[in-house]
Amino acid sequence: MNNGVAAERIHDENFARTTVENATYGVEVLASLRSTNALIISSASHIRRALTVFQLAAADTLGRDFPFTASGSPDKPLAELATATPDELRSIYRDAFSSIGMWSFRSAPLLRQ
């Protein structure tokens, strides 16, 4: 609101415990509002994963081309954020598989790696 966004246009999802749940619930909020676009706000180190998971979660409900915009506040030096680390990629793949229904990728052995 401090940047000129009307309060009635801001909808947070505060029930989720994971990125996958946040995307699932968030897509339902967007669908119920008949939204035509959305801005995802998170930390810069998390935004790549959040955007990927939201896009996958939205595919069936909002369409594969639903326009998401992402904004991340820097929480690490920009040089560290420029390239996804192996751990970040593993998290992206794990959550991406989970968001399309491949829940076996949430198994304990993968979570420990």
Backbone torsions as a table, in degrees:
resi	resn	phi	psi	omega
1	MET	NA	-32.9	178.3
2	ASN	-64.3	-18.7	180.0
3	ASN	-104.6	16.9	174.0
4	GLY	93.8	7.5	177.6
5	VAL	-87.4	128.0	-179.5
6	ALA	-64.8	138.3	-177.0
7	ALA	-54.4	-37.1	-178.1
8	GLU	-70.8	-9.5	177.3
9	ARG	-95.3	-1.8	-178.6
10	ILE	-102.7	123.4	-179.1
11	HIS	-132.6	114.2	178.4
12	ASP	-100.4	155.7	176.9
13	GLU	-116.5	112.4	-173.4
14	ASN	-123.9	27.5	177.4
15	PHE	-104.0	-22.7	-173.7
16	ALA	-69.3	150.1	174.7
17	ARG	-110.3	-10.2	-178.4
18	THR	-138.9	167.3	176.3
19	THR	-62.6	-41.0	180.0
20	VAL	-63.1	-45.4	177.4
21	GLU	-63.4	-40.7	179.6
22	ASN	-60.0	-42.9	178.6
23	ALA	-67.3	-43.2	-179.6
24	THR	-61.4	-51.1	179.8
25	TYR	-67.4	-40.8	-178.8
26	GLY	-62.5	-40.1	177.7
27	VAL	-63.7	-38.6	177.0
28	GLU	-63.7	-40.1	176.6
29	VAL	-62.1	-47.1	179.8
30	LEU	-60.6	-41.5	179.4
31	ALA	-65.6	-42.4	-178.7
32	SER	-65.9	-28.4	178.1
33	LEU	-87.3	-6.3	-175.5
34	ARG	55.9	42.7	-178.9
35	SER	-65.9	149.5	178.0
36	THR	-109.3	-5.0	176.3
37	ASN	-168.0	166.4	-179.9
38	ALA	-152.5	149.2	175.2
39	LEU	-111.3	124.5	177.2
40	ILE	-100.3	126.5	179.9
41	ILE	-117.9	129.2	180.0
42	SER	-158.5	-176.0	173.9
43	SER	-72.3	153.2	-178.3
44	ALA	-61.5	-32.5	-179.8
45	SER	-75.5	-10.0	-178.2
46	HIS	-111.7	-17.6	-169.4
47	ILE	-64.0	-34.6	179.3
48	ARG	-60.7	-45.6	179.5
49	ARG	-67.4	-44.7	-178.6
50	ALA	-59.4	-46.0	-179.0
51	LEU	-62.4	-44.4	178.7
52	THR	-59.7	-47.5	-176.5
53	VAL	-68.2	-40.7	177.7
54	PHE	-62.3	-42.9	179.6
55	GLN	-61.3	-42.3	178.7
56	LEU	-68.6	-42.2	-179.4
57	ALA	-66.0	-30.0	-176.7
58	ALA	-83.1	-16.9	-170.4
59	ALA	-51.8	-49.2	-177.1
60	ASP	-78.3	-35.4	-174.6
61	THR	-85.8	-46.2	-175.0
62	LEU	-106.8	-13.0	-178.7
63	GLY	103.5	149.8	-177.3
64	ARG	-65.2	-22.1	-176.7
65	ASP	-101.8	12.7	179.7
66	PHE	-57.7	128.0	-174.7
67	PRO	-81.8	108.2	172.2
68	PHE	-100.6	139.9	170.5
69	THR	-116.7	145.1	-177.6
70	ALA	-121.9	142.8	176.2
71	SER	-138.2	125.0	-179.6
72	GLY	-123.9	133.3	176.8
73	SER	-84.5	132.5	-177.0
74	PRO	-58.6	125.5	177.0
75	ASP	-122.7	1.8	177.2
76	LYS	-145.9	164.0	174.4
77	PRO	-58.3	141.6	-176.3
78	LEU	-56.5	-34.3	178.8
79	ALA	-61.2	-36.2	178.2
80	GLU	-71.6	-29.4	-177.0
81	LEU	-83.6	-14.9	-173.9
82	ALA	-63.0	-35.1	-176.3
83	THR	-127.3	135.2	178.1
84	ALA	-67.6	133.1	177.1
85	THR	-79.1	163.9	175.4
86	PRO	-56.6	-39.4	177.8
87	ASP	-64.2	-41.1	178.5
88	GLU	-64.6	-44.0	178.6
89	LEU	-61.0	-41.3	177.9
90	ARG	-60.6	-42.1	178.3
91	SER	-66.3	-39.4	178.0
92	ILE	-62.9	-48.6	-179.7
93	TYR	-63.1	-45.6	-179.5
94	ARG	-57.3	-49.9	-178.5
95	ASP	-71.3	-33.3	177.2
96	ALA	-63.3	-46.8	177.8
97	PHE	-61.3	-42.8	179.5
98	SER	-62.8	-40.0	-176.3
99	SER	-68.9	-20.1	176.7
100	ILE	-102.1	13.5	172.4
101	GLY	97.6	7.1	179.1
102	MET	-94.5	68.6	-172.1
103	TRP	-66.3	-15.4	178.1
104	SER	-61.3	-20.6	179.3
105	PHE	-76.9	2.4	172.6
106	ARG	-100.2	14.8	-176.4
107	SER	-67.1	154.6	-176.2
108	ALA	-54.7	-43.7	-179.3
109	PRO	-59.1	-39.8	179.1
110	LEU	-70.3	-35.6	-179.8
111	LEU	-66.7	-29.1	-179.5
112	ARG	-78.7	-22.7	-176.1
113	GLN	-75.3	NA	NA
